[in-house]
Amino acid sequence: MRQLTICTLAFTGGFVIMSIELLGGRILSPYFGSSVYVWGSIITVFMLSLSAGYLIGGRLSLYKPSIRRFATLFFVAGVLLYPLVHYGEELMRFVFERIEDPRYGSLTAALLMFLPPTIVLGMISPYSVSLLVTDVSKSGSIAGYLYFISTLGSAIGTLLTSFYLVLWFDIDFILTGLTGILLVCAALAATLHWGEE
Amino acid sequence: MKHTASASGIILFLLCISPVFSLVGAPKVVHSERSLYRNILVTEEYSRRCLQFSVKRDQRSQSCINLNYPKQMVFSYTKMMMASLLLNSTPKRILIIGLGGGTLPMALSQLLPESEITAVEIDAAVVKVAEDFFRFRKSKSVVVEVQDARVFGKRAALKKLKYDLIMLDAYNGDYIPEHLLTREYLEECKKLLSDNGVLVANTFSISRLYHYESATYAAVFRNMFNLKSNTSSNRIIIASMQNLPSLQEMQETAKALKARLKPYDIPIHRYPKRLNSRPDWDTNTEPLTDQYSPANLLNAR
């Protein structure tokens, strides 16, 4: 049960990351266009956030890794994501009025909007590994399996968002839904924590 | 081993016959390049030189010129866009979104030498091709801005720039820039229009997108005409900040313009009767917005 829940949560983390990244292009385009550099900004920011998240998540897992902290990661990611729905537009306008070059404008806006939630989402994978590894000799295999699960989640998040979600819903509705999913994940992890206590 | 031999035979055969196929009915490619945004292809057949944004043979051309009569407009949609002159025949400041071969800015600068024209094109390579192959010329009164049209529009609004005529021609071909087909974008364009400003847009008319697109324009512009082609699936929207002119007024304007537009092969006298202000789309359709703009997905259906 524990393993299944952690894998499901790692999958969902991957799903949410790529869904946000894909929506990022849509969110930035009214202010910075849809030129290739806008995608360059978004991808740079996501790669930076994930690399920082992997590093911090890995470090964090050294200190008494617990399901409770794991639940907190999802909660914090949700809390950091949701403000985009209400303040994203104002933030982009703020940047647009101050930075004329759309390359650096889009990079700054993407940093301010997507860096905080994505760093936390990046912490999920290494933290999942530490929760699942009990035998050091199997750590490589478990890490590989978790990369597989979370990257599969990313692939499905990309596909579902670009093919269907943008056709069915508003961007804000999808962002709210992703926040809801992260909070449900937090609750699921918390339940597992209480079950184990 | 036997399989390898037969496979090589087939490949050899295909190699031998491929030049035959490529010669049959194919226009000559005079220039091709891969830009940051697309494949650019310039083809030539008889006296017609065309700009294409795809290597697909059946791809609709973006822009064509008749090399023997370079003033003549080739496409009906380009001619139809000039029907916007029926609503304001002397625009001083003109903004054109999407350069293509530069047909519209060249024609307008010749017809209205007093006007100041700004063309916005996202792809620098398209500007170069327009100059090298389609006789497009930048000048003091014809300026090109290489940038995203949405960014240009927002900056222009901050500078409080106004235009008497805005031409949206950025949606040709396979791909629609979705952020240029939303209620918010059209509202930004509306803010750029002068008191007697006119906006004309080349649009899609065959897919489900027709209803969404029409609803989006109607949500922003109270006064607009539809102009459909008799021979193709083109549809032009002409929206005005002022009340729409009567048929008689437009016929009088057309009469005055007819001789000047003749060298461009624009049948301006035929347009007044074809301009229709009655909605022929599903008026219950919601407009496209920055929040919901799956224009390409809707166009594919």
Interface residues (C-beta under 8 A of the other chain):
Chain A: R26 S29 P30 Y31 F32 G33 S34 S35 V36 F96 E97 E100 P102 F163 V166 L167 F169 D170 I171 D172
Chain B: L36 Y37 I122 Q147 D148 A149 R150 V151 K154 R155 L158 P177 E178 H179 T182 E184 Y185 T289 D290 Q291 Y292 S293 P294 L297 L298
